[in-house]
Amino acid sequence: METTDRNLSRRNFIKISGLTGTALTLGIGFSASGKDMAIVRASSAETTSIEVNAWISIDTQGKVTIVNHRSEMGQGSFQSVPQMIAEELEVSLDQVNIVFAPGNGRKYGSQVTGGSSTIRGSYQKLLRLGASARHMLVETAAKRWGVAAGDCYAENGEVIHKASGKKLNYGDLVAEAAKLEPPKEVTLKNPKDYKIIRKPLPRKDTPIKVNGKAIFGLDFKLPGMLFAVVERSPRFQGKVVKFDDSETRKVPGVKFVLKVNRDEFDNMREGVAVVATNTWAAIQGRKVLKVDWDDSAFLHHNSEELYAKMRELVKGDPISFRTMGNTAKTFAKAEKKVEATYETPYESHSCMEPLNCVANVTDDKCEIWGPIQGPDWIQQNICGHLKLPPEKVIVNMTFLGGGFGRKAFTDYPYEAVMISKEIKAPVQVVWTREDDMTIGPFRPGMVYQCKGVVTEGGRIGSFETKISGQNMDLQNPGADKSAYNSSDTEGFLEGYFNSIPHYSFGDSPLDSPVPVMWWRSVYASTNAFAFESFLDELAVKAEKDPLDFRRQHLGERYQLLIDKLETVSNWKARKRNEGLPAEASAKVGYGVAITECFSSIVGEVVKVSKDSEGKIKIEKVWAVMDCGWYVNPDIIKAQIEGSIIMALGAATKHETTFNDGKAVERNFDSYKMPRIQDTPEIEVHIMDNEEKAGGVGEPALPPFTPALTNAIFDLTGKRIRKLPFSLDAIE
Amino acid sequence: MATITLKLNNKSHTIDADPKMPLLWAIRDLVGLTGTKYGCGIAQCGACTVHLEGKPVRSCSIPVLVAANKNVTTIEGLSSENSDVVQRAWILEQVPQCGYCQSGQIMAASALLKSKPNPSDKDIDMAMQGHICRCGTYPRIRKAIKKAAQLMAQK
């Protein structure tokens, strides 16, 4: 490990935790291939310091520090990562300090917080890490007492000798324990013995999130720091011809006006930065800045044109991703068949904390602080641009005021770095809400064409979807444009592939200058609307109950989830006017959808009613999640509630449209969000099983919208095939 | 530019500011209290909510001059150690996810409970509808407001 790196990490660590003195540091070493992982012991020189290559540290007072190597953007890694490690280490979370790791992919493996991957991607190694430290502490105590390690156990930060009841605190053992070879094999606890995992323990970040003490990116300040806002091309690819800053420079507080670039998938996007002593002065300076843009080199598209193109594209031959049998032939010959087209909108991520980043570039070093989903990516990106070694590019994490995929992008830290480098001062670049909402990248709009066949026996005979929309991967320079989009089936239950005789999934990508990026649950967020609406249409064609229709194609794990969903929603006994006064003219409808993504399966039932004025009300949502092995049921419940409400927004409230090459919706007055009064009652259930851990932060989003539109169909007979739609305007 | 006295959380701060600067930026950038958040700048999201003479206002849309010499309370002034009943209820119900909008939500809830110690669902809708939470913590916000009302009644 490089000296500078260690010193810096230690300095930061001490600053955050106040920890000093001897500490046992364990880390996961990655082999050169980056694949084989082994637990390694820190060298003796490192036992008095805290290495970055580490999740666990213990000081001589017994205080434990656990590193969260992932972003905390609301989804709960700040709680769940330590909660896992503490279980195997046998310490209470009350004894634990939690610190963020700076970006360092070589030491932590991937830190990109996306794909609902924090738990499912690391739980086995983090549990082993906790257990390994526990073994070493027990062994040290046993040696000191002259007894067998097997006669001792660890509990609550102490090692206890069973026979005598003698105890030693971890703090008394740590210096010696650090000298031991870590065990090659460790025994992990049986889930039935868990004391911390599976418990709805309150989040350790809650207290600082209710009194203003939590530091988000926008709250981070450095001495002498300046504030910048950037006028970026209102059209996606405009170039700065010239700018006039004569009025800008008259605004009190404005210090610099400069041209700046922002890297967007290796395209350089241009802007003019106004740098001032406070945010408001920078905003005022920007208002009177005059920029001439050259935006003649590309299409000034509008939404109508984009969707017209996609509707054409789905009629052609797609790039096939996953196929079985012959869907075209089966469809042509079939008697009972259905064909439908579904459309989903472009969306803005609109995190409540707009994009921002602090950068401080000095002669030989670059340091960044911000709300960041991919600190290791950003480190790599900046190292490349500035030609600096990784130890000279420090990416520090703050809390994120939402992420949803947008904050994994490297453009906004890069822009901050370029400004700081130019003005030779620390700077915070603040995106206004309008910047955040109009610059992108966006969730791509999609058009789906589905063709399906129902057999005589009422099963799915054939299922074909063709997708058109922007493939996010194709934005990278040199991308192979003939490659299929492997996310074409995201959201579709894996179980269907074993039972549907003919299926075909393919895409016809749309070429467009609109920048696009992951949006919570990514392609599943739109695919599922098409897949699960279409399955409902097939069930109607088959004249079968929509849950029974799905059930007959699925194996045991799905059956258990469907059983649960049926029970909790009282599906079989559902009545059209249940729960309403007898005289009410209103009726109710029920819809269901089940989707699978990021290794978790979620089923949701939505109940809707219609009042005398024709307004649809969502009476209740039942959600059942099967995410296999899990950590904190209350965080899961919160993620499911939040996913459903975010889906509700994209289904019934907001969309980003384009006109004349610009995003039309600029702030929350036109990009309408769901509010407290729009929120239905949500009842959540989690399946208990021994399956591998699946994702939690995203998988509950995709099934909501089709469950809602299927319920509206059940109630009104009207099939909704285009999003967003208004609940107030269903005929 | 003008010299303005801000009475924030019972403490006076003298700042030199453009009188048209929104109170939000004066609190954040000039005084340095960052619990009050920027979300939209046009009074649509509620993240910047503070109390001005006890009433909830959108600090992004009030010029700092209007708040001069008046009592302003921010989230930091509610209580720094979470002794306030609304903060306690927010912890008990585990409301925050990302947490960014919660300062504004809590300030609005606190003002609601002062005028209506036992709010109905409709009262909660009316008082909180100006506040956006992108994480979707609304069900828990509703529960926490009812919990806070209970805690107040037990006093």
Chai-1 contact restraints between the chains, C-beta under 6 A:
chainA,res_idxA,chainB,res_idxB,connection_type,confidence,min_distance_angstrom,max_distance_angstrom,comment,restraint_id
A,M73,B,C98,contact,1.0,0.0,6.0,A-B,restraint_1
A,G74,B,Q97,contact,1.0,0.0,6.0,A-B,restraint_2
A,G74,B,C98,contact,1.0,0.0,6.0,A-B,restraint_3
A,G74,B,C135,contact,1.0,0.0,6.0,A-B,restraint_4
A,P202,B,Q94,contact,1.0,0.0,6.0,A-B,restraint_5
A,T206,B,I91,contact,1.0,0.0,6.0,A-B,restraint_6
A,T206,B,P96,contact,1.0,0.0,6.0,A-B,restraint_7
A,P207,B,N82,contact,1.0,0.0,6.0,A-B,restraint_8
A,K209,B,P96,contact,1.0,0.0,6.0,A-B,restraint_9
A,K209,B,G99,contact,1.0,0.0,6.0,A-B,restraint_10
A,K209,B,Q102,contact,1.0,0.0,6.0,A-B,restraint_11
A,V210,B,Q87,contact,1.0,0.0,6.0,A-B,restraint_12
A,V210,B,W90,contact,1.0,0.0,6.0,A-B,restraint_13
A,N211,B,S80,contact,1.0,0.0,6.0,A-B,restraint_14
A,N211,B,N82,contact,1.0,0.0,6.0,A-B,restraint_15
A,G212,B,G35,contact,1.0,0.0,6.0,A-B,restraint_16
A,G212,B,I75,contact,1.0,0.0,6.0,A-B,restraint_17
A,G212,B,E76,contact,1.0,0.0,6.0,A-B,restraint_18
A,G212,B,S103,contact,1.0,0.0,6.0,A-B,restraint_19
A,A214,B,G99,contact,1.0,0.0,6.0,A-B,restraint_20
A,F216,B,Y100,contact,1.0,0.0,6.0,A-B,restraint_21
A,D219,B,T34,contact,1.0,0.0,6.0,A-B,restraint_22
A,P252,B,M1,contact,1.0,0.0,6.0,A-B,restraint_23
A,N278,B,D29,contact,1.0,0.0,6.0,A-B,restraint_24
A,T279,B,W25,contact,1.0,0.0,6.0,A-B,restraint_25
A,T279,B,D29,contact,1.0,0.0,6.0,A-B,restraint_26
A,W280,B,M21,contact,1.0,0.0,6.0,A-B,restraint_27
A,W280,B,W25,contact,1.0,0.0,6.0,A-B,restraint_28
A,M352,B,G39,contact,1.0,0.0,6.0,A-B,restraint_29
A,M352,B,Y100,contact,1.0,0.0,6.0,A-B,restraint_30
A,M352,B,C101,contact,1.0,0.0,6.0,A-B,restraint_31
A,M352,B,R134,contact,1.0,0.0,6.0,A-B,restraint_32
A,E353,B,Y100,contact,1.0,0.0,6.0,A-B,restraint_33
A,G401,B,C98,contact,1.0,0.0,6.0,A-B,restraint_34
A,G401,B,Y100,contact,1.0,0.0,6.0,A-B,restraint_35
A,G402,B,C98,contact,1.0,0.0,6.0,A-B,restraint_36
A,G402,B,R134,contact,1.0,0.0,6.0,A-B,restraint_37
A,R433,B,C40,contact,1.0,0.0,6.0,A-B,restraint_38
A,R433,B,G41,contact,1.0,0.0,6.0,A-B,restraint_39
A,D634,B,Q94,contact,1.0,0.0,6.0,A-B,restraint_40
A,A638,B,Q97,contact,1.0,0.0,6.0,A-B,restraint_41
A,E641,B,G136,contact,1.0,0.0,6.0,A-B,restraint_42
A,E641,B,P139,contact,1.0,0.0,6.0,A-B,restraint_43
A,G642,B,Q97,contact,1.0,0.0,6.0,A-B,restraint_44
A,G642,B,C135,contact,1.0,0.0,6.0,A-B,restraint_45
A,G642,B,G136,contact,1.0,0.0,6.0,A-B,restraint_46
A,I645,B,G136,contact,1.0,0.0,6.0,A-B,restraint_47
A,M646,B,G136,contact,1.0,0.0,6.0,A-B,restraint_48
A,N667,B,C40,contact,1.0,0.0,6.0,A-B,restraint_49
A,N667,B,I42,contact,1.0,0.0,6.0,A-B,restraint_50
A,F668,B,C40,contact,1.0,0.0,6.0,A-B,restraint_51
A,F668,B,Q44,contact,1.0,0.0,6.0,A-B,restraint_52
A,F668,B,C45,contact,1.0,0.0,6.0,A-B,restraint_53
A,D669,B,Q44,contact,1.0,0.0,6.0,A-B,restraint_54
A,M673,B,I132,contact,1.0,0.0,6.0,A-B,restraint_55
A,R675,B,Q129,contact,1.0,0.0,6.0,A-B,restraint_56
A,I676,B,D125,contact,1.0,0.0,6.0,A-B,restraint_57
A,I676,B,M128,contact,1.0,0.0,6.0,A-B,restraint_58
A,I676,B,Q129,contact,1.0,0.0,6.0,A-B,restraint_59
A,I676,B,Y138,contact,1.0,0.0,6.0,A-B,restraint_60
A,Q677,B,D125,contact,1.0,0.0,6.0,A-B,restraint_61
A,Q677,B,Q129,contact,1.0,0.0,6.0,A-B,restraint_62
A,T679,B,Y138,contact,1.0,0.0,6.0,A-B,restraint_63
A,I682,B,P139,contact,1.0,0.0,6.0,A-B,restraint_64
